[in-house]
Amino acid sequence: MGGDRGRVLLIMLAAVVALTLGETALARGMKQTVGAAGGWLAQAVAVARNGWVAGGVALLGLHLALYLMALRRADLSFALPLTAASYPLSALMARHFLREEIGTTRWLGTLLITLGVAIVAFGEGARR
């Protein structure tokens, strides 16, 4: 996998950034539509018209395209765990951009997940 490994890591880094930004945009947009008056149809229209939601959907589409590119070059067992790198980035975005409170337990859990991702990304596969 050699040179391909570096390409896959770069593709997955871009995919993780797109995923993180997409999820953050969706969260912001959905919070804005909470107060939409009317039934489910009016709420669905409010969601569909929200720019943050539209941007989030576009970013998640980009994530999917990048992820598919990575899967052409790498095993699923390598690429899939790398998507978990979005967890610490999402926690940071939630804290600073969405102003969410994140407790110590969540930060510790996020750290454990991040360490697991590092083990998968740079562990035994590097010897192949």
Buried (B, 14 or more C-beta within 10 A) or exposed (E): BEEEBEBBBEBBEBBBBBBBBBBBBBBBBBEBBEEBEEEEEEBEEBBEEBEBBBBBBBBBEBBBEBBEBBBEBBEEEBBBBBBBBBBBBBBBBBBEEEEEEEEEEBEEEBEEBBEBBEEBBEEEBEEE
